[in-house]
Amino acid sequence: MTTFDFKDGNGPVPAHQHSNGGGWVADTATVADTAYVGLNAWVSGNARVSGNARVFDRARVSGNARVFGDARVSGNARVYDNSKVFDTACVSGTALVLGTACVSGNARVFDTACVSGNALVIERAQVSGNAQVFGDALVFDRARVSGDDLISGDAEVSGNAEVGDDVKEDMFIEMNGKRFLSIFLFTLLVSLVYFAILAYVFF
């Protein structure tokens, strides 16, 4: 019996090298003959890779994750838990997709970005930098989330909105076709009001 250690704490487990690409696949995982798993890529756990999906470079797909359609997972990206990447979506760099998150359409998640929880990144949206999208958040249309931004809860970012370090000092950001006072200015205004009240009370 051929075994391989996927470095997930389970030690060596029964595995084989995929016929299309040569990457290691646990016997508990399912990879279609049409899918590609590159020589240094791993698919483990109960993960499923199907269709014309490609997992390559040093990417890892594990847990109960699914990658299908024409999706691409590359670089040192990780897709795990019960997450899904499908259609023509791409996850690359050292990005993480986990929980029950879905990345689909022509969406891109790259750099060190993380999409988790029940979050959806769909259509032509992009999440990059150190950005995190989690909770029940939705990023769609041509929206861009980057830098160190956190999009969480029931937040929706859509249209041509751009949320990131390079726009934090703008007075407004646009979400769902509406303009909101930026977090930077909101925090500044609250601080000014607070100090004004202190000055009034004590002086």
DRENDO-1510 file (C-alpha; in Angstrom, 1 decimal, always signed):
<recs>
REC; n; res; u; v; w
REC; 1; MET; +0.0; +0.0; +0.0 .
REC; 2; THR; +1.3; +3.4; -1.0 .
REC; 3; THR; +1.1; +6.1; +1.7 .
REC; 4; PHE; +1.9; +9.8; +1.9 .
REC; 5; ASP; +2.1; +12.3; +4.8 .
REC; 6; PHE; +0.0; +15.4; +4.0 .
REC; 7; LYS; +1.4; +17.1; +7.1 .
REC; 8; ASP; -2.1; +17.5; +8.6 .
REC; 9; GLY; -1.4; +15.7; +11.8 .
REC; 10; ASN; -2.7; +12.3; +10.6 .
REC; 11; GLY; +0.6; +11.0; +9.6 .
REC; 12; PRO; +1.1; +8.8; +6.5 .
REC; 13; VAL; -2.2; +7.8; +5.0 .
REC; 14; PRO; -3.1; +5.7; +1.9 .
REC; 15; ALA; -2.6; +7.8; -1.1 .
REC; 16; HIS; -1.7; +7.9; -4.8 .
REC; 17; GLN; -0.3; +10.2; -7.4 .
REC; 18; HIS; -3.0; +11.6; -9.7 .
REC; 19; SER; -2.7; +10.4; -13.3 .
REC; 20; ASN; -3.1; +14.0; -14.6 .
REC; 21; GLY; -0.3; +16.0; -13.1 .
REC; 22; GLY; +1.3; +13.6; -10.6 .
REC; 23; GLY; +0.2; +15.4; -7.4 .
REC; 24; TRP; -0.6; +13.4; -4.3 .
REC; 25; VAL; -4.2; +12.6; -3.6 .
REC; 26; ALA; -5.4; +10.8; -0.5 .
REC; 27; ASP; -7.4; +7.7; -1.2 .
REC; 28; THR; -10.3; +9.2; +0.8 .
REC; 29; ALA; -10.4; +12.2; -1.6 .
REC; 30; THR; -11.9; +12.2; -5.0 .
REC; 31; VAL; -10.3; +13.7; -8.1 .
REC; 32; ALA; -11.7; +13.3; -11.6 .
REC; 33; ASP; -9.5; +12.1; -14.4 .
REC; 34; THR; -10.3; +15.4; -16.2 .
REC; 35; ALA; -9.0; +17.5; -13.3 .
REC; 36; TYR; -5.3; +18.4; -12.9 .
REC; 37; VAL; -3.3; +18.1; -9.7 .
REC; 38; GLY; +0.2; +19.4; -10.2 .
REC; 39; LEU; +3.3; +17.5; -9.0 .
REC; 40; ASN; +3.7; +19.6; -5.8 .
REC; 41; ALA; +0.0; +20.1; -5.1 .
REC; 42; TRP; -1.9; +18.0; -2.6 .
REC; 43; VAL; -5.6; +16.9; -2.3 .
REC; 44; SER; -6.4; +15.3; +1.0 .
REC; 45; GLY; -9.2; +14.4; +3.5 .
REC; 46; ASN; -12.6; +14.0; +1.8 .
REC; 47; ALA; -11.9; +16.8; -0.6 .
REC; 48; ARG; -13.3; +16.6; -4.2 .
REC; 49; VAL; -11.8; +18.1; -7.3 .
REC; 50; SER; -13.8; +17.6; -10.5 .
REC; 51; GLY; -14.5; +19.0; -14.0 .
REC; 52; ASN; -11.6; +20.8; -15.5 .
REC; 53; ALA; -10.4; +22.3; -12.2 .
REC; 54; ARG; -6.7; +22.7; -11.7 .
REC; 55; VAL; -4.8; +22.5; -8.4 .
REC; 56; PHE; -1.1; +23.3; -9.0 .
REC; 57; ASP; +2.1; +24.8; -7.6 .
REC; 58; ARG; +2.1; +24.1; -3.9 .
REC; 59; ALA; -1.7; +24.6; -3.4 .
REC; 60; ARG; -3.6; +22.4; -0.9 .
REC; 61; VAL; -7.2; +21.3; -1.0 .
REC; 62; SER; -8.4; +19.4; +2.1 .
REC; 63; GLY; -11.2; +18.7; +4.5 .
REC; 64; ASN; -14.5; +18.5; +2.7 .
REC; 65; ALA; -13.7; +21.2; +0.3 .
REC; 66; ARG; -14.8; +21.1; -3.4 .
REC; 67; VAL; -13.1; +22.6; -6.4 .
REC; 68; PHE; -14.8; +22.1; -9.7 .
REC; 69; GLY; -15.8; +23.6; -13.0 .
REC; 70; ASP; -12.8; +25.5; -14.5 .
REC; 71; ALA; -11.6; +26.8; -11.1 .
REC; 72; ARG; -7.9; +27.3; -10.4 .
REC; 73; VAL; -6.1; +26.9; -7.0 .
REC; 74; SER; -2.4; +27.8; -7.2 .
REC; 75; GLY; +0.6; +29.2; -5.5 .
REC; 76; ASN; +0.5; +28.3; -1.8 .
REC; 77; ALA; -3.2; +28.8; -1.5 .
REC; 78; ARG; -5.3; +26.7; +0.8 .
REC; 79; VAL; -8.9; +25.6; +0.3 .
REC; 80; TYR; -10.3; +23.6; +3.1 .
REC; 81; ASP; -13.2; +22.8; +5.6 .
REC; 82; ASN; -16.5; +22.8; +3.6 .
REC; 83; SER; -15.6; +25.6; +1.3 .
REC; 84; LYS; -16.1; +25.7; -2.5 .
REC; 85; VAL; -14.3; +27.2; -5.4 .
REC; 86; PHE; -15.9; +26.8; -8.8 .
REC; 87; ASP; -16.9; +28.2; -12.2 .
REC; 88; THR; -13.8; +30.0; -13.4 .
REC; 89; ALA; -12.8; +31.4; -10.0 .
REC; 90; CYS; -9.1; +31.6; -9.0 .
REC; 91; VAL; -7.5; +31.4; -5.6 .
REC; 92; SER; -3.8; +32.0; -5.6 .
REC; 93; GLY; -0.8; +33.5; -3.6 .
REC; 94; THR; -1.1; +32.4; +0.0 .
REC; 95; ALA; -4.8; +33.0; +0.1 .
REC; 96; LEU; -7.2; +31.0; +2.3 .
REC; 97; VAL; -10.7; +29.9; +1.6 .
REC; 98; LEU; -12.3; +28.0; +4.5 .
REC; 99; GLY; -15.5; +27.4; +6.5 .
REC; 100; THR; -18.4; +27.2; +4.2 .
REC; 101; ALA; -17.3; +30.1; +2.1 .
REC; 102; CYS; -17.8; +30.1; -1.7 .
REC; 103; VAL; -15.7; +31.7; -4.4 .
REC; 104; SER; -17.3; +31.5; -7.8 .
REC; 105; GLY; -18.0; +33.1; -11.1 .
REC; 106; ASN; -14.9; +34.9; -12.4 .
REC; 107; ALA; -13.9; +36.0; -8.9 .
REC; 108; ARG; -10.3; +36.3; -7.7 .
REC; 109; VAL; -8.8; +35.8; -4.2 .
REC; 110; PHE; -5.1; +36.3; -4.0 .
REC; 111; ASP; -2.1; +37.7; -2.0 .
REC; 112; THR; -2.7; +36.8; +1.7 .
REC; 113; ALA; -6.4; +37.4; +1.6 .
REC; 114; CYS; -8.8; +35.2; +3.5 .
REC; 115; VAL; -12.5; +34.3; +2.8 .
REC; 116; SER; -14.2; +32.3; +5.6 .
REC; 117; GLY; -17.4; +31.7; +7.4 .
REC; 118; ASN; -20.4; +31.8; +5.1 .
REC; 119; ALA; -18.9; +34.5; +2.9 .
REC; 120; LEU; -19.5; +34.7; -0.8 .
REC; 121; VAL; -17.1; +36.2; -3.3 .
REC; 122; ILE; -18.7; +35.9; -6.7 .
REC; 123; GLU; -19.0; +37.3; -10.2 .
REC; 124; ARG; -16.0; +39.5; -11.1 .
REC; 125; ALA; -15.1; +40.5; -7.5 .
REC; 126; GLN; -11.6; +40.5; -6.2 .
REC; 127; VAL; -10.2; +40.2; -2.7 .
REC; 128; SER; -6.5; +40.8; -2.2 .
REC; 129; GLY; -3.8; +42.1; +0.1 .
REC; 130; ASN; -4.4; +41.1; +3.7 .
REC; 131; ALA; -8.1; +41.6; +3.4 .
REC; 132; GLN; -10.6; +39.3; +5.2 .
REC; 133; VAL; -14.1; +38.6; +4.1 .
REC; 134; PHE; -16.1; +36.6; +6.7 .
REC; 135; GLY; -19.4; +36.0; +8.4 .
REC; 136; ASP; -22.3; +36.3; +5.9 .
REC; 137; ALA; -20.6; +39.0; +3.9 .
REC; 138; LEU; -21.1; +39.2; +0.1 .
REC; 139; VAL; -18.6; +40.7; -2.4 .
REC; 140; PHE; -19.9; +40.7; -5.9 .
REC; 141; ASP; -20.2; +42.5; -9.3 .
REC; 142; ARG; -16.8; +44.2; -10.0 .
REC; 143; ALA; -16.1; +45.1; -6.3 .
REC; 144; ARG; -12.6; +45.2; -5.0 .
REC; 145; VAL; -11.6; +44.6; -1.4 .
REC; 146; SER; -7.9; +45.0; -0.6 .
REC; 147; GLY; -5.3; +46.2; +1.9 .
REC; 148; ASP; -6.0; +45.3; +5.6 .
REC; 149; ASP; -9.8; +45.7; +5.3 .
REC; 150; LEU; -12.3; +43.5; +7.1 .
REC; 151; ILE; -15.7; +42.8; +5.5 .
REC; 152; SER; -17.9; +40.9; +7.9 .
REC; 153; GLY; -21.4; +40.3; +9.3 .
REC; 154; ASP; -24.1; +40.9; +6.6 .
REC; 155; ALA; -22.1; +43.5; +4.7 .
REC; 156; GLU; -22.4; +43.6; +0.9 .
REC; 157; VAL; -19.9; +45.2; -1.3 .
REC; 158; SER; -20.9; +45.5; -5.0 .
REC; 159; GLY; -20.9; +47.6; -8.2 .
REC; 160; ASN; -17.5; +49.1; -8.9 .
REC; 161; ALA; -16.8; +49.7; -5.2 .
REC; 162; GLU; -13.2; +49.7; -4.0 .
REC; 163; VAL; -12.5; +49.2; -0.3 .
REC; 164; GLY; -8.9; +49.2; +0.7 .
REC; 165; ASP; -5.9; +51.1; +2.3 .
REC; 166; ASP; -5.7; +53.4; -0.7 .
REC; 167; VAL; -9.2; +54.6; -0.2 .
REC; 168; LYS; -9.4; +54.7; +3.6 .
REC; 169; GLU; -8.8; +58.4; +3.7 .
REC; 170; ASP; -11.5; +59.3; +1.2 .
REC; 171; MET; -14.6; +60.9; +2.7 .
REC; 172; PHE; -17.0; +58.3; +1.3 .
REC; 173; ILE; -16.9; +54.8; +0.1 .
REC; 174; GLU; -19.5; +53.2; -2.1 .
REC; 175; MET; -21.4; +50.1; -1.2 .
REC; 176; ASN; -24.5; +48.7; -2.8 .
REC; 177; GLY; -24.8; +51.8; -4.9 .
REC; 178; LYS; -24.9; +54.0; -1.8 .
REC; 179; ARG; -22.2; +56.3; -0.4 .
REC; 180; PHE; -21.2; +56.0; +3.3 .
REC; 181; LEU; -18.9; +58.0; +5.5 .
REC; 182; SER; -15.6; +56.2; +5.6 .
REC; 183; ILE; -14.5; +54.4; +8.8 .
REC; 184; PHE; -11.5; +56.7; +9.0 .
REC; 185; LEU; -13.5; +59.9; +9.0 .
REC; 186; PHE; -16.2; +58.4; +11.2 .
REC; 187; THR; -13.6; +57.5; +13.9 .
REC; 188; LEU; -12.0; +61.0; +13.6 .
REC; 189; LEU; -15.3; +62.7; +14.1 .
REC; 190; VAL; -16.3; +60.6; +17.1 .
REC; 191; SER; -12.9; +61.4; +18.6 .
REC; 192; LEU; -13.3; +65.1; +18.1 .
REC; 193; VAL; -16.8; +65.1; +19.6 .
REC; 194; TYR; -15.5; +63.1; +22.6 .
REC; 195; PHE; -12.7; +65.6; +23.3 .
REC; 196; ALA; -15.0; +68.6; +22.8 .
REC; 197; ILE; -17.4; +67.2; +25.5 .
REC; 198; LEU; -14.4; +66.6; +27.8 .
REC; 199; ALA; -13.3; +70.2; +27.3 .
REC; 200; TYR; -16.8; +71.6; +27.9 .
REC; 201; VAL; -17.2; +69.6; +31.1 .
REC; 202; PHE; -13.8; +70.2; +32.7 .
REC; 203; PHE; -13.0; +73.7; +31.4 .
</recs>
